[in-house]
């Protein structure tokens, strides 16, 4: 253990005056709200007690290190948009300060379409990992058997000497012991919105966590909570925008592309798909059953699109619009990816029908075109939509109307075929509703 964390000399109340220049600058008064005040201290007496306990529990070097880490948490750490990188850097800084950390974990609730929470785990000398927990992930009561549940209930930190802790105290205890850990600490972290989060540390040091170690960890947690909340807020905004408006649009919105009328153009392969006989199939269904049917249907379409590098830009009732960006001069790659995704989606629909998972027979009409997709902010006042427009997008959607007429589940335009490596079959020339002229349509 680092000597500065184990020095016998601690700061007494009389010694505390000696750190005033360090806290406030030479000759300056001590700030009225020192950075090591616990957020829960709501009165002057509690504030003074918190300061005194911190000063008594740490050596001067330890206090300097604690303040340095707190300063980092309140400044540079706010730029850590990834939870795992925040945890990794924090664990490394704690070890450098003499707090023997061999394992650290950080758990935050998340607002995500599939995940209820995300946990990052750092192991000294090993790789950091991040695990997402689905909304059904606690069906077996794992959370209720965890130290995090305990500290969320007590709203107090937990320190354990694992050598004296029964295996059945918490579900993770046997695993920690088997891995050679001696000391364990766990802290509740509550966000302003009510989210219950937490951070834990474990050490293999033969001493476990000493009193100065505990004081040090308790001293940084309020600043750590602030850094976690800032990072979680950014992550939530990023996730929600990505889920609801797509990858590229969400990046543009976050970068400030939010003014009405701004338009971006992308050369790409364009995919439009909708469900055949949707109105007839759903006219007598309850809304819950309609939503369930649509989710089964989109589970057939979306994974192949994303697997081939495509982006779903818009859900349109029972339809969707996706693009596959041109990759430099190699426009054939985008077209081939779009065709592969479309064929895979149709195969998945056939498999879903064979299993009966949808409850009704599913059919899709898919159209593929190559051209320019333009999207931007449209709307009025404070309610805007990031939508996709343009002649090529309109042409693709009109092509999908021919699927039923021609009895073909997948149709390709001539511009798309010109970028394709295959040699599809021409079905002839057809008029498209709302567009002048005729268009040659192909089947793969």
C-alpha positions as CSV (number, residue, x, y, z in Angstrom):
1,X,0.0,0.0,0.0
2,X,1.2,3.5,-0.8
3,X,2.9,5.1,2.2
4,X,0.9,8.3,1.9
5,X,-2.3,6.4,2.6
6,X,-0.9,4.6,5.6
7,X,1.0,7.3,7.4
8,X,0.3,7.3,11.1
9,X,0.1,11.1,11.2
10,X,-3.4,12.3,10.5
11,X,-4.7,15.9,10.5
12,X,-6.1,17.0,13.8
13,X,-8.5,19.9,14.2
14,X,-5.5,22.1,15.0
15,X,-3.6,20.9,11.9
16,X,-6.5,21.7,9.6
17,X,-5.5,25.4,9.4
18,X,-2.4,24.3,7.7
19,X,-4.3,23.3,4.6
20,X,-6.2,26.6,4.1
21,X,-3.7,27.8,1.5
22,X,-4.1,24.6,-0.4
23,X,-7.8,24.8,-0.4
24,X,-8.3,28.4,-1.1
25,X,-5.1,29.9,-2.3
26,X,-2.4,31.6,-0.2
27,X,-4.0,34.3,1.9
28,X,-7.5,33.6,0.7
29,X,-10.3,32.7,3.0
30,X,-11.5,29.1,3.1
31,X,-14.5,28.6,0.7
32,X,-17.8,28.5,2.6
33,X,-18.7,25.2,1.0
34,X,-15.5,23.0,0.8
35,X,-15.5,20.5,-2.1
36,X,-15.5,17.6,0.3
37,X,-18.9,18.4,1.9
38,X,-21.3,15.5,1.6
39,X,-24.4,16.5,-0.4
40,X,-26.7,15.2,2.4
41,X,-25.3,17.6,4.9
42,X,-28.1,20.2,5.1
43,X,-27.1,22.2,8.2
44,X,-24.0,23.9,9.4
45,X,-23.3,21.4,12.2
46,X,-23.4,18.4,9.9
47,X,-21.2,20.3,7.4
48,X,-18.6,21.0,10.0
49,X,-18.7,17.4,11.3
50,X,-18.2,16.1,7.8
51,X,-15.1,18.4,7.3
52,X,-13.7,17.4,10.6
53,X,-14.1,13.7,9.9
54,X,-12.4,14.0,6.6
55,X,-9.5,16.0,8.0
56,X,-9.0,13.6,10.9
57,X,-9.1,10.5,8.7
58,X,-6.5,11.4,6.2
59,X,-2.8,12.4,6.2
60,X,-2.0,15.6,4.5
61,X,-0.7,13.8,1.4
62,X,-3.9,11.7,1.4
63,X,-6.0,14.8,1.6
64,X,-4.1,16.4,-1.3
65,X,-4.7,13.2,-3.4
66,X,-8.4,13.1,-2.5
67,X,-8.9,16.7,-3.5
68,X,-7.0,16.2,-6.7
69,X,-9.2,13.3,-7.7
70,X,-12.3,15.2,-6.7
71,X,-11.1,18.1,-8.9
72,X,-10.6,15.7,-11.8
73,X,-14.1,14.3,-11.3
74,X,-15.7,17.7,-11.4
75,X,-13.7,18.9,-14.4
76,X,-12.0,16.5,-16.9
77,X,-14.0,13.5,-16.0
78,X,-17.1,15.2,-17.2
79,X,-15.8,14.7,-20.7
80,X,-15.8,10.9,-20.3
81,X,-18.9,10.0,-22.4
82,X,-18.2,6.3,-21.9
83,X,-18.9,4.8,-18.4
84,X,-16.2,2.2,-18.7
85,X,-13.5,4.7,-19.5
86,X,-14.6,6.9,-16.5
87,X,-14.4,3.8,-14.2
88,X,-11.0,2.7,-15.6
89,X,-9.4,6.1,-15.2
90,X,-10.8,6.5,-11.7
91,X,-9.5,3.1,-10.6
92,X,-6.1,3.9,-11.9
93,X,-6.1,7.3,-10.1
94,X,-7.1,5.7,-6.9
95,X,-4.3,3.2,-7.1
96,X,-1.8,6.0,-7.8
97,X,-3.1,7.7,-4.7
98,X,-2.4,4.7,-2.6
99,X,-5.9,3.3,-2.3
100,X,-5.5,-0.4,-3.2
101,X,-8.2,-1.1,-5.8
102,X,-8.1,-4.5,-7.6
103,X,-11.7,-4.5,-8.8
104,X,-14.3,-1.7,-9.4
105,X,-17.8,-1.8,-10.8
106,X,-20.2,1.0,-11.7
107,X,-23.9,0.5,-12.5
108,X,-26.3,3.1,-13.9
109,X,-29.9,2.8,-14.8
110,X,-30.5,3.7,-18.5
111,X,-33.3,4.9,-20.7
112,X,-33.0,2.4,-23.5
113,X,-35.4,0.4,-25.7
114,X,-33.9,-2.9,-24.6
115,X,-31.7,-2.3,-21.5
116,X,-32.7,-1.4,-17.9
117,X,-29.2,-0.8,-16.7
118,X,-25.5,-1.0,-17.7
119,X,-22.7,-2.3,-15.5
120,X,-19.0,-1.7,-16.1
121,X,-16.4,-3.8,-14.4
122,X,-12.7,-3.0,-14.1
123,X,-10.1,-5.6,-13.0
124,X,-6.5,-4.6,-12.2
125,X,-4.2,-6.1,-14.8
126,X,-7.2,-7.3,-16.8
127,X,-9.6,-6.1,-19.4
128,X,-12.5,-3.8,-18.5
129,X,-16.0,-5.0,-19.6
130,X,-19.5,-3.6,-19.9
131,X,-22.7,-5.6,-19.6
132,X,-26.2,-4.4,-20.3
133,X,-29.1,-5.8,-18.3
134,X,-32.5,-6.3,-20.1
135,X,-35.7,-5.3,-18.5
136,X,-36.4,-8.9,-17.6
137,X,-32.9,-9.4,-16.2
138,X,-33.9,-9.4,-12.5
139,X,-36.6,-12.0,-12.8
140,X,-34.5,-14.3,-10.5
141,X,-34.1,-11.8,-7.8
142,X,-30.4,-11.2,-8.4
143,X,-30.7,-7.5,-7.6
144,X,-32.4,-8.1,-4.2
145,X,-29.5,-10.4,-3.2
146,X,-26.8,-7.8,-4.2
147,X,-24.9,-5.2,-2.1
148,X,-26.4,-2.5,-4.4
149,X,-29.9,-3.3,-3.2
150,X,-28.7,-3.1,0.4
151,X,-27.1,0.3,0.0
152,X,-30.1,1.6,-1.9
153,X,-32.3,0.6,1.0
154,X,-30.1,2.0,3.7
155,X,-28.8,4.9,1.7
156,X,-25.4,4.4,3.4
157,X,-22.1,3.0,2.2
158,X,-21.2,-0.6,2.9
159,X,-17.7,-1.8,4.0
160,X,-17.0,-5.5,4.4
161,X,-14.1,-7.5,5.6
162,X,-14.7,-10.6,3.4
163,X,-12.8,-12.8,5.7
164,X,-15.5,-12.2,8.3
165,X,-18.5,-12.1,6.0
166,X,-20.7,-15.2,5.6
167,X,-21.1,-16.5,2.1
168,X,-24.9,-16.0,2.2
169,X,-24.7,-12.3,3.1
170,X,-24.9,-11.3,-0.6
171,X,-25.0,-13.3,-3.8
172,X,-21.6,-12.1,-4.9
173,X,-19.6,-12.9,-1.7
174,X,-18.5,-16.5,-2.7
175,X,-17.3,-15.2,-6.1
176,X,-15.3,-12.4,-4.5
177,X,-13.7,-14.7,-1.9
178,X,-12.8,-17.3,-4.6
179,X,-11.1,-14.6,-6.6
180,X,-9.0,-13.6,-3.6
181,X,-10.5,-10.3,-2.5
182,X,-10.2,-9.3,1.1
183,X,-12.0,-6.0,1.4
184,X,-15.2,-4.8,-0.3
185,X,-17.0,-1.5,-0.4
186,X,-20.2,-0.4,-2.0
187,X,-21.8,3.1,-2.3
188,X,-25.3,4.2,-3.4
189,X,-25.4,6.9,-6.0
190,X,-28.8,8.6,-6.4
191,X,-29.5,10.9,-9.4
192,X,-31.7,13.9,-9.3
193,X,-34.4,12.0,-11.4
194,X,-34.6,9.3,-8.8
195,X,-32.4,6.7,-10.6
196,X,-30.7,4.3,-8.2
197,X,-27.1,3.6,-9.2
198,X,-24.0,2.5,-7.5
199,X,-20.2,2.0,-7.4
200,X,-18.2,-0.7,-5.7
201,X,-14.6,-1.4,-5.0
202,X,-12.7,-4.5,-3.9
203,X,-9.1,-5.1,-2.8
204,X,-6.8,-8.0,-2.4
205,X,-4.7,-6.2,0.1
206,X,-4.1,-8.2,3.2
207,X,-5.3,-5.2,5.3
208,X,-8.5,-4.9,3.3
209,X,-9.7,-1.3,3.2
210,X,-8.0,0.7,6.0
211,X,-9.8,3.6,7.8
212,X,-7.9,6.1,5.7
213,X,-8.9,4.2,2.5
214,X,-12.5,4.3,3.6
215,X,-12.4,8.0,4.4
216,X,-10.7,8.6,1.0
217,X,-13.4,6.7,-0.9
218,X,-16.2,8.3,1.0
219,X,-14.7,11.7,0.3
220,X,-14.7,11.3,-3.5
221,X,-18.1,9.7,-3.9
222,X,-20.1,13.0,-4.0
223,X,-18.0,14.3,-6.9
224,X,-18.1,10.9,-8.5
225,X,-21.9,10.9,-8.4
226,X,-21.9,14.3,-10.2
227,X,-19.6,12.9,-12.9
228,X,-21.7,9.8,-13.3
229,X,-24.9,11.8,-13.6
230,X,-23.4,14.1,-16.2
231,X,-22.1,11.2,-18.2
232,X,-25.4,9.3,-17.8
233,X,-27.4,12.3,-19.0
234,X,-25.3,12.6,-22.2
235,X,-25.6,8.8,-22.8
236,X,-29.4,8.9,-22.3
237,X,-29.8,11.7,-24.8
238,X,-27.5,9.9,-27.2
239,X,-29.4,6.6,-26.9
240,X,-32.9,8.1,-27.1
241,X,-32.1,10.2,-30.2
242,X,-30.4,7.2,-31.8
243,X,-33.4,5.0,-31.1
244,X,-36.0,7.4,-32.4
245,X,-34.4,9.2,-35.3
246,X,-31.5,7.0,-36.4
247,X,-27.8,7.0,-36.3
248,X,-26.8,9.7,-38.7
249,X,-29.7,12.1,-37.9
250,X,-29.1,11.8,-34.2
251,X,-25.4,12.7,-34.6
252,X,-26.4,15.8,-36.6
253,X,-28.9,16.9,-34.0
254,X,-26.3,16.5,-31.2
255,X,-23.9,18.5,-33.2
256,X,-26.3,21.4,-33.5
257,X,-28.2,20.7,-36.7
258,X,-31.6,21.6,-35.3
259,X,-32.7,24.7,-37.3
260,X,-35.8,24.3,-39.4
261,X,-35.0,24.1,-43.1
262,X,-31.5,22.5,-42.9
263,X,-31.2,19.7,-45.4
264,X,-28.5,17.0,-45.9
265,X,-28.2,14.9,-49.0
266,X,-26.8,11.4,-49.2
267,X,-26.1,9.2,-52.2
268,X,-27.1,5.8,-51.3
269,X,-29.1,2.6,-52.1
270,X,-32.6,3.2,-50.8
271,X,-34.9,0.5,-49.4
272,X,-38.6,0.9,-48.8
273,X,-40.7,-1.9,-47.3
274,X,-44.2,-2.2,-46.2
275,X,-46.5,-5.0,-45.1
276,X,-49.0,-6.4,-47.6
277,X,-52.7,-6.5,-46.6
278,X,-51.9,-4.6,-43.4
279,X,-55.3,-2.9,-43.2
280,X,-57.2,-6.2,-43.7
281,X,-55.0,-8.1,-41.2
282,X,-55.3,-5.5,-38.4
283,X,-58.8,-4.1,-38.9
284,X,-60.3,-6.4,-36.1
285,X,-57.2,-6.5,-33.9
286,X,-56.8,-4.9,-30.5
287,X,-54.1,-2.1,-30.5
288,X,-51.9,-4.3,-28.3
289,X,-52.0,-7.1,-30.9
290,X,-51.3,-4.7,-33.7
291,X,-48.2,-3.5,-31.9
292,X,-47.1,-7.0,-31.3
293,X,-47.6,-7.9,-34.9
294,X,-45.6,-4.9,-36.1
295,X,-42.7,-5.8,-33.8
296,X,-42.6,-9.4,-35.1
297,X,-42.6,-7.9,-38.7
298,X,-39.9,-5.4,-38.0
299,X,-37.8,-8.0,-36.2
300,X,-37.6,-9.7,-39.6
301,X,-36.7,-6.5,-41.5
302,X,-34.4,-4.5,-39.3
303,X,-31.6,-6.9,-38.2
304,X,-30.7,-7.8,-41.8
305,X,-30.6,-4.1,-42.7
306,X,-28.3,-3.2,-39.8
307,X,-26.1,-6.3,-40.3
308,X,-25.4,-5.1,-43.9
309,X,-24.5,-1.6,-42.7
310,X,-27.8,0.0,-43.5
311,X,-29.6,2.7,-41.5
312,X,-33.3,2.7,-40.8
313,X,-34.3,6.4,-41.2
314,X,-38.0,6.2,-40.7
315,X,-40.8,4.0,-39.6
316,X,-44.0,4.7,-41.5
317,X,-46.8,2.8,-39.9
318,X,-46.3,-0.7,-41.3
319,X,-43.5,0.5,-43.6
320,X,-39.9,1.6,-43.2
321,X,-37.3,3.5,-45.1
322,X,-33.6,2.6,-44.9
323,X,-30.5,3.7,-46.8
324,X,-27.1,2.0,-47.5
325,X,-24.6,4.7,-48.1
326,X,-22.3,4.7,-51.1
327,X,-18.7,3.9,-50.0
328,X,-16.6,6.3,-51.9
329,X,-16.4,5.3,-55.5
330,X,-17.5,1.8,-54.8
331,X,-21.3,2.3,-55.2
332,X,-21.8,-1.3,-56.1
333,X,-21.1,-2.3,-52.5
334,X,-24.1,-0.3,-51.2
335,X,-26.4,-1.8,-53.7
336,X,-25.2,-5.4,-53.0
337,X,-25.6,-4.8,-49.3
338,X,-29.2,-3.6,-49.8
339,X,-30.1,-6.6,-51.9
340,X,-28.5,-9.0,-49.4
341,X,-30.5,-7.4,-46.6
342,X,-33.8,-7.5,-48.6
343,X,-33.4,-11.2,-49.4
344,X,-32.5,-12.0,-45.8
345,X,-35.5,-10.1,-44.6
346,X,-37.9,-12.0,-46.9
347,X,-36.3,-15.3,-45.7
348,X,-36.9,-14.3,-42.1
349,X,-40.5,-13.5,-42.9
350,X,-40.9,-17.0,-44.4
351,X,-39.4,-18.5,-41.2
352,X,-41.7,-16.4,-39.0
353,X,-44.7,-17.7,-41.0
354,X,-43.5,-21.3,-40.7
355,X,-43.3,-20.9,-36.9
356,X,-46.6,-19.1,-36.6
357,X,-45.0,-16.5,-34.3
358,X,-47.0,-13.7,-35.8
359,X,-50.4,-15.4,-35.5
360,X,-51.3,-14.3,-39.0
361,X,-49.5,-14.8,-42.4
362,X,-47.0,-12.0,-43.1
363,X,-46.1,-10.7,-46.5
364,X,-43.8,-7.8,-47.4
365,X,-43.3,-5.7,-50.4
366,X,-39.7,-4.4,-50.8
367,X,-38.4,-1.9,-53.3
368,X,-34.8,-1.0,-54.0
369,X,-33.5,2.1,-55.8
370,X,-30.3,4.1,-56.0
371,X,-30.2,7.8,-55.8
372,X,-30.2,10.8,-53.4
373,X,-31.9,10.8,-50.1
374,X,-32.4,14.2,-48.6
375,X,-33.4,14.7,-45.0
376,X,-33.7,17.6,-42.7
377,X,-35.8,19.5,-40.2
378,X,-39.4,20.2,-41.1
379,X,-42.3,21.4,-38.9
380,X,-43.4,24.5,-37.1
381,X,-42.7,26.3,-33.9
382,X,-41.1,24.0,-31.2
383,X,-42.2,20.8,-32.9
384,X,-39.9,19.6,-35.6
385,X,-39.4,16.3,-37.3
386,X,-36.2,15.0,-38.8
387,X,-37.7,13.5,-42.0
388,X,-36.6,12.2,-45.4
389,X,-37.7,13.8,-48.6
390,X,-36.7,13.9,-52.3
391,X,-37.7,12.5,-55.7
392,X,-35.6,9.3,-55.3
393,X,-37.2,8.6,-51.9
394,X,-40.7,9.2,-53.4
395,X,-39.8,7.0,-56.4
396,X,-38.8,4.1,-54.1
397,X,-42.1,4.2,-52.2
398,X,-44.1,4.3,-55.4
399,X,-42.2,1.3,-56.6
400,X,-43.4,-0.6,-53.6
401,X,-46.9,-0.1,-54.7
402,X,-46.2,-2.4,-57.7
403,X,-45.2,-5.4,-55.5
404,X,-48.8,-6.6,-55.2
405,X,-49.7,-5.8,-58.8
406,X,-46.7,-7.8,-60.2
407,X,-46.9,-10.5,-57.6
408,X,-43.2,-9.9,-56.7
409,X,-42.0,-9.4,-53.1
410,X,-38.8,-7.6,-54.2
411,X,-38.5,-5.0,-57.0
412,X,-35.4,-3.2,-58.3
413,X,-35.2,0.1,-60.3
414,X,-32.9,0.5,-63.3
415,X,-30.5,2.9,-61.4
416,X,-30.2,0.3,-58.7
417,X,-29.5,-2.5,-61.1
418,X,-26.8,-0.3,-62.8
419,X,-24.9,-0.4,-59.5
420,X,-25.5,-4.1,-58.9
421,X,-23.0,-6.9,-59.5
422,X,-25.7,-9.3,-60.5
423,X,-27.8,-9.5,-63.7
424,X,-31.5,-9.4,-62.6
425,X,-34.6,-10.0,-64.8
426,X,-36.4,-7.0,-66.4
427,X,-40.2,-7.0,-65.8
428,X,-40.9,-4.2,-68.2
429,X,-41.7,-0.5,-68.0
430,X,-44.3,0.9,-65.7
431,X,-45.8,4.2,-64.7
432,X,-45.5,5.2,-61.1
433,X,-48.2,7.2,-59.3
434,X,-47.4,10.9,-59.2
435,X,-44.2,10.7,-61.4
436,X,-43.9,11.5,-65.1
437,X,-42.7,8.9,-67.6
438,X,-42.2,5.2,-67.3
439,X,-39.7,3.2,-65.3
440,X,-38.0,-0.1,-66.0
441,X,-38.5,-2.5,-63.1
442,X,-36.5,-5.6,-62.3
443,X,-36.8,-8.7,-60.2
444,X,-33.6,-10.2,-58.7
